[in-house]
Amino acid sequence: MRVKDGVGAYGEEVAVRHLEQQGMEILCRNWRCAEGEIDIVALDGQTVVVCEVKTRSGTGYGSGLEAVTWEKRSRLRRLALTWREANGRHNAPVRVDVVAVHRQRRGAPHIEHVRGAF
Protein backbone atom coordinates (compact mmCIF):
# COMPACT_ATOMS: atom_id res chain seq x y z
CA MET A 1 0.00 0.00 0.00
CA ARG A 2 1.32 3.43 -0.91
CA VAL A 3 1.73 5.97 1.91
CA LYS A 4 -0.89 8.19 0.24
CA ASP A 5 -3.39 5.30 0.26
CA GLY A 6 -2.70 4.63 3.94
CA VAL A 7 -3.30 8.28 4.83
CA GLY A 8 -6.56 8.25 2.86
CA ALA A 9 -7.77 5.05 4.54
CA TYR A 10 -6.96 6.54 7.95
CA GLY A 11 -8.96 9.68 7.09
CA GLU A 12 -11.94 7.67 5.91
CA GLU A 13 -11.97 5.67 9.16
CA VAL A 14 -11.89 8.91 11.17
CA ALA A 15 -14.65 10.39 8.98
CA VAL A 16 -16.87 7.32 9.39
CA ARG A 17 -16.58 7.50 13.19
CA HIS A 18 -17.32 11.23 13.09
CA LEU A 19 -20.40 10.80 10.89
CA GLU A 20 -21.71 8.00 13.09
CA GLN A 21 -21.22 10.21 16.17
CA GLN A 22 -23.32 12.83 14.37
CA GLY A 23 -26.13 10.25 14.16
CA MET A 24 -25.69 9.24 10.53
CA GLU A 25 -26.00 5.69 9.27
CA ILE A 26 -23.21 4.61 6.93
CA LEU A 27 -24.70 2.95 3.86
CA CYS A 28 -21.53 2.23 1.90
CA ARG A 29 -17.91 3.17 1.43
CA ASN A 30 -15.80 3.54 -1.70
CA TRP A 31 -18.74 3.12 -4.07
CA ARG A 32 -17.60 3.06 -7.69
CA CYS A 33 -19.20 3.42 -11.07
CA ALA A 34 -17.98 4.42 -14.54
CA GLU A 35 -17.99 8.13 -13.58
CA GLY A 36 -15.90 7.84 -10.43
CA GLU A 37 -15.96 7.02 -6.74
CA ILE A 38 -17.82 8.21 -3.65
CA ASP A 39 -15.82 7.91 -0.44
CA ILE A 40 -18.80 7.52 1.92
CA VAL A 41 -22.56 7.37 1.45
CA ALA A 42 -24.56 7.93 4.62
CA LEU A 43 -28.13 8.53 5.66
CA ASP A 44 -28.94 11.59 7.77
CA GLY A 45 -32.60 11.12 8.62
CA GLN A 46 -34.17 10.69 5.17
CA THR A 47 -31.37 12.55 3.37
CA VAL A 48 -28.76 10.66 1.39
CA VAL A 49 -25.36 12.21 2.17
CA VAL A 50 -22.50 11.80 -0.27
CA CYS A 51 -19.34 12.55 1.64
CA GLU A 52 -15.97 13.44 0.16
CA VAL A 53 -13.09 12.88 2.58
CA LYS A 54 -9.81 14.79 2.29
CA THR A 55 -6.99 13.89 4.66
CA ARG A 56 -3.90 15.97 5.31
CA SER A 57 -0.79 15.21 7.34
CA GLY A 58 0.44 18.78 7.13
CA THR A 59 -0.43 22.18 5.77
CA GLY A 60 2.05 22.24 2.88
CA TYR A 61 -0.67 21.55 0.33
CA GLY A 62 -3.37 23.62 2.00
CA SER A 63 -6.53 22.56 3.76
CA GLY A 64 -8.37 19.43 2.75
CA LEU A 65 -11.37 21.62 2.07
CA GLU A 66 -9.39 23.59 -0.50
CA ALA A 67 -8.60 20.39 -2.39
CA VAL A 68 -12.16 19.95 -3.67
CA THR A 69 -12.01 21.52 -7.12
CA TRP A 70 -14.91 22.69 -9.28
CA GLU A 71 -14.49 19.57 -11.41
CA LYS A 72 -14.67 17.36 -8.32
CA ARG A 73 -17.77 19.20 -7.09
CA SER A 74 -19.51 18.67 -10.40
CA ARG A 75 -18.55 14.99 -10.47
CA LEU A 76 -19.77 14.48 -6.89
CA ARG A 77 -23.16 15.96 -7.74
CA ARG A 78 -23.50 13.59 -10.71
CA LEU A 79 -22.28 10.64 -8.64
CA ALA A 80 -24.79 11.44 -5.90
CA LEU A 81 -27.69 11.25 -8.35
CA THR A 82 -26.28 8.11 -9.97
CA TRP A 83 -25.94 6.40 -6.57
CA ARG A 84 -29.47 7.42 -5.58
CA GLU A 85 -30.96 5.95 -8.76
CA ALA A 86 -28.83 2.78 -8.64
CA ASN A 87 -29.93 2.13 -5.05
CA GLY A 88 -33.67 2.69 -5.40
CA ARG A 89 -33.85 5.94 -3.46
CA HIS A 90 -35.31 7.87 -6.39
CA ASN A 91 -37.10 10.56 -4.36
CA ALA A 92 -34.68 10.89 -1.44
CA PRO A 93 -33.16 14.32 -0.90
CA VAL A 94 -29.41 14.38 -1.51
CA ARG A 95 -26.69 16.44 0.14
CA VAL A 96 -22.95 16.58 -0.50
CA ASP A 97 -20.70 17.02 2.54
CA VAL A 98 -16.94 17.36 2.79
CA VAL A 99 -14.98 16.07 5.76
CA ALA A 100 -11.40 17.28 6.05
CA VAL A 101 -9.25 15.26 8.45
CA HIS A 102 -6.04 16.93 9.59
CA ARG A 103 -3.66 14.53 11.31
CA GLN A 104 -1.90 15.92 14.35
CA ARG A 105 1.53 14.92 15.58
CA ARG A 106 -0.02 14.27 18.98
CA GLY A 107 -3.57 13.69 20.00
CA ALA A 108 -6.79 13.37 18.09
CA PRO A 109 -7.07 14.56 14.50
CA HIS A 110 -8.72 17.90 13.74
CA ILE A 111 -11.97 17.38 11.79
CA GLU A 112 -13.71 19.98 9.65
CA HIS A 113 -17.16 18.86 8.49
CA VAL A 114 -18.99 21.06 6.01
CA ARG A 115 -22.59 19.97 5.56
CA GLY A 116 -24.09 20.81 2.19
CA ALA A 117 -20.70 22.01 1.00
CA PHE A 118 -22.04 22.72 -2.51
C-alpha positions in Angstrom: 0.0 0.0 0.0 1.3 3.4 -0.9 1.7 6.0 1.9 -0.9 8.2 0.2 -3.4 5.3 0.3 -2.7 4.6 3.9 -3.3 8.3 4.8 -6.6 8.2 2.9 -7.8 5.0 4.5 -7.0 6.5 8.0 -9.0 9.7 7.1 -11.9 7.7 5.9 -12.0 5.7 9.2 -11.9 8.9 11.2 -14.6 10.4 9.0 -16.9 7.3 9.4 -16.6 7.5 13.2 -17.3 11.2 13.1 -20.4 10.8 10.9 -21.7 8.0 13.1 -21.2 10.2 16.2 -23.3 12.8 14.4 -26.1 10.3 14.2 -25.7 9.2 10.5 -26.0 5.7 9.3 -23.2 4.6 6.9 -24.7 2.9 3.9 -21.5 2.2 1.9 -17.9 3.2 1.4 -15.8 3.5 -1.7 -18.7 3.1 -4.1 -17.6 3.1 -7.7 -19.2 3.4 -11.1 -18.0 4.4 -14.5 -18.0 8.1 -13.6 -15.9 7.8 -10.4 -16.0 7.0 -6.7 -17.8 8.2 -3.7 -15.8 7.9 -0.4 -18.8 7.5 1.9 -22.6 7.4 1.4 -24.6 7.9 4.6 -28.1 8.5 5.7 -28.9 11.6 7.8 -32.6 11.1 8.6 -34.2 10.7 5.2 -31.4 12.6 3.4 -28.8 10.7 1.4 -25.4 12.2 2.2 -22.5 11.8 -0.3 -19.3 12.5 1.6 -16.0 13.4 0.2 -13.1 12.9 2.6 -9.8 14.8 2.3 -7.0 13.9 4.7 -3.9 16.0 5.3 -0.8 15.2 7.3 0.4 18.8 7.1 -0.4 22.2 5.8 2.1 22.2 2.9 -0.7 21.6 0.3 -3.4 23.6 2.0 -6.5 22.6 3.8 -8.4 19.4 2.7 -11.4 21.6 2.1 -9.4 23.6 -0.5 -8.6 20.4 -2.4 -12.2 19.9 -3.7 -12.0 21.5 -7.1 -14.9 22.7 -9.3 -14.5 19.6 -11.4 -14.7 17.4 -8.3 -17.8 19.2 -7.1 -19.5 18.7 -10.4 -18.5 15.0 -10.5 -19.8 14.5 -6.9 -23.2 16.0 -7.7 -23.5 13.6 -10.7 -22.3 10.6 -8.6 -24.8 11.4 -5.9 -27.7 11.3 -8.3 -26.3 8.1 -10.0 -25.9 6.4 -6.6 -29.5 7.4 -5.6 -31.0 6.0 -8.8 -28.8 2.8 -8.6 -29.9 2.1 -5.1 -33.7 2.7 -5.4 -33.8 5.9 -3.5 -35.3 7.9 -6.4 -37.1 10.6 -4.4 -34.7 10.9 -1.4 -33.2 14.3 -0.9 -29.4 14.4 -1.5 -26.7 16.4 0.1 -22.9 16.6 -0.5 -20.7 17.0 2.5 -16.9 17.4 2.8 -15.0 16.1 5.8 -11.4 17.3 6.1 -9.2 15.3 8.4 -6.0 16.9 9.6 -3.7 14.5 11.3 -1.9 15.9 14.4 1.5 14.9 15.6 0.0 14.3 19.0 -3.6 13.7 20.0 -6.8 13.4 18.1 -7.1 14.6 14.5 -8.7 17.9 13.7 -12.0 17.4 11.8 -13.7 20.0 9.6 -17.2 18.9 8.5 -19.0 21.1 6.0 -22.6 20.0 5.6 -24.1 20.8 2.2 -20.7 22.0 1.0 -22.0 22.7 -2.5 
